[in-house]
Amino acid sequence: MATAVGPIVGKKAPDFELPATGDKTIRLSALKGQQVILYFYPKDSTPGCTLEGQNFRDSQKKFDKIATVVLGISRDSLRSHENFKAREGFDFDLLSDSEEAACIAYDVIKEKNMYGKKVMGVERSTFLIDKAGVLRQEWRKVKVDGHVEEVLAAATALSKG
């Protein structure tokens, strides 16, 4: 069985179309002309994922100033996403990847150790895509503390050319 390679920095980011909060369907290629932050996270309403989402929410105006779209992606259902988004006041969309199409394309499904058992789950990862749809930077095995500030700095530098 071939192993997933995932996206390559400097190459076109893998396209996808997923259902999103607010009764939308989002296709990555339709966002051309804007920078995009894709952040993959394991599960709605868990402590780390909530804090990460809150940090993106709290920086949303700064991302807006540099014309950068923030999208959160997990395998949770749209219903779970809608509840999570409403409870936390997120002003960006959450995409449901229940079929794992985007997760596989971005190679974020990894073996994890949960309470002594090996399970396959989403590895917290973030991708910065430029206005032409090219992957410019990726963060793998993300630690929440300080992460959004680092992503914002990279997106700001990219927006200045």
C-alpha positions as CSV (number, residue, x, y, z in Angstrom):
1,M,0.0,0.0,0.0
2,A,1.4,3.4,-1.0
3,T,1.8,5.9,1.8
4,A,0.2,9.4,1.5
5,V,2.7,12.1,0.6
6,G,0.4,15.1,1.2
7,P,0.9,18.5,-0.2
8,I,4.3,19.9,-1.2
9,V,5.4,23.4,-0.2
10,G,5.8,25.5,-3.3
11,K,3.3,23.4,-5.3
12,K,-0.4,23.9,-5.9
13,A,-2.4,23.0,-2.8
14,P,-4.7,20.0,-3.1
15,D,-8.2,21.1,-4.0
16,F,-11.3,19.8,-2.2
17,E,-15.0,20.6,-1.8
18,L,-16.6,20.2,1.6
19,P,-19.8,21.1,3.4
20,A,-19.3,24.0,5.8
21,T,-21.1,25.8,8.6
22,G,-23.8,28.3,7.5
23,D,-25.3,25.9,5.0
24,K,-22.3,26.4,2.6
25,T,-20.2,24.2,0.5
26,I,-16.6,25.4,0.2
27,R,-14.2,24.6,-2.7
28,L,-10.6,25.6,-2.0
29,S,-10.0,26.6,-5.7
30,A,-12.9,29.0,-5.5
31,L,-11.0,31.1,-2.9
32,K,-8.2,31.9,-5.4
33,G,-7.3,35.6,-5.0
34,Q,-7.3,35.3,-1.2
35,Q,-4.8,33.8,1.1
36,V,-6.2,30.8,3.0
37,I,-5.3,29.2,6.3
38,L,-6.5,25.6,6.6
39,Y,-6.2,24.3,10.1
40,F,-7.0,20.7,10.7
41,Y,-7.9,19.7,14.3
42,P,-8.9,16.5,16.0
43,K,-12.3,17.1,17.6
44,D,-14.9,19.8,18.3
45,S,-15.3,21.0,21.9
46,T,-12.2,19.3,23.3
47,P,-9.9,21.6,25.3
48,G,-7.0,22.0,22.8
49,C,-9.3,22.3,19.8
50,T,-11.4,24.9,21.6
51,L,-8.4,27.0,22.6
52,E,-7.0,26.8,19.1
53,G,-10.3,27.9,17.6
54,Q,-10.6,30.7,20.2
55,N,-7.1,31.9,19.3
56,F,-8.0,32.1,15.6
57,R,-11.3,33.8,16.5
58,D,-9.4,36.4,18.6
59,S,-7.1,37.2,15.7
60,Q,-9.8,37.2,13.0
61,K,-9.7,41.0,12.4
62,K,-6.0,40.8,11.8
63,F,-6.5,38.0,9.3
64,D,-9.2,40.0,7.6
65,K,-6.9,43.0,7.3
66,I,-4.5,40.9,5.2
67,A,-7.3,39.3,3.1
68,T,-6.7,35.8,4.6
69,V,-9.6,33.3,5.0
70,V,-9.4,31.0,8.0
71,L,-11.0,27.6,7.7
72,G,-11.1,24.9,10.4
73,I,-11.5,21.3,9.3
74,S,-12.2,18.1,11.3
75,R,-14.0,14.9,10.8
76,D,-16.9,16.0,13.0
77,S,-20.4,16.4,11.6
78,L,-21.9,19.7,10.4
79,R,-24.3,19.6,13.3
80,S,-21.4,19.3,15.8
81,H,-19.6,22.1,13.9
82,E,-22.6,24.4,14.0
83,N,-22.9,23.9,17.8
84,F,-19.2,24.4,18.4
85,K,-19.1,27.6,16.2
86,A,-22.1,29.1,17.9
87,R,-21.0,28.3,21.4
88,E,-17.5,29.8,20.8
89,G,-18.5,32.7,18.6
90,F,-16.2,31.7,15.7
91,D,-16.5,34.1,12.8
92,F,-14.9,31.7,10.3
93,D,-16.3,28.5,8.8
94,L,-15.8,25.0,10.0
95,L,-15.7,22.3,7.3
96,S,-16.9,18.7,7.9
97,D,-14.6,16.1,6.4
98,S,-16.4,13.0,7.6
99,E,-15.2,11.1,4.5
100,E,-11.6,12.2,5.2
101,A,-11.0,13.4,1.6
102,A,-9.2,16.6,2.6
103,C,-7.5,14.9,5.6
104,I,-6.0,12.3,3.3
105,A,-5.1,14.9,0.6
106,Y,-3.2,16.9,3.3
107,D,-1.8,13.7,5.0
108,V,-3.1,14.6,8.5
109,I,-4.5,11.2,9.5
110,K,-1.8,9.7,11.8
111,E,-1.5,6.9,14.3
112,K,-2.0,8.2,17.8
113,N,-1.8,6.7,21.2
114,M,-5.1,7.2,23.1
115,Y,-5.1,5.8,26.6
116,G,-2.7,3.1,25.6
117,K,-4.5,2.1,22.4
118,K,-3.3,2.9,18.9
119,V,-6.0,4.8,16.9
120,M,-6.0,6.7,13.7
121,G,-6.8,10.4,14.2
122,V,-6.2,13.9,12.9
123,E,-2.8,15.3,13.7
124,R,-3.2,19.0,14.5
125,S,-1.8,20.7,11.3
126,T,-2.0,24.1,9.6
127,F,-1.4,25.1,6.0
128,L,-0.9,28.6,4.5
129,I,-1.9,28.9,0.9
130,D,-1.2,32.0,-1.2
131,K,-3.5,33.9,-3.5
132,A,-2.6,31.7,-6.5
133,G,-3.5,28.5,-4.6
134,V,0.1,27.5,-3.9
135,L,1.0,26.0,-0.5
136,R,3.6,28.3,1.0
137,Q,4.0,27.0,4.6
138,E,2.9,24.1,6.7
139,W,2.9,23.4,10.4
140,R,2.7,19.7,11.6
141,K,2.3,18.3,15.1
142,V,1.1,21.8,16.2
143,K,1.2,22.9,19.8
144,V,-1.6,25.3,20.5
145,D,0.3,27.9,22.6
146,G,1.7,30.6,20.3
147,H,0.6,28.8,17.1
148,V,-1.9,31.4,15.8
149,E,0.6,34.2,16.3
150,E,3.2,32.3,14.3
151,V,0.6,31.6,11.5
152,L,-0.5,35.3,11.5
153,A,3.1,36.5,11.2
154,A,3.7,34.1,8.2
155,A,0.5,35.2,6.6
156,T,1.3,38.9,7.1
157,A,4.8,38.4,5.6
158,L,3.3,36.6,2.6
159,S,0.7,39.3,2.0
160,K,3.4,41.9,1.7
161,G,5.0,39.8,-1.0
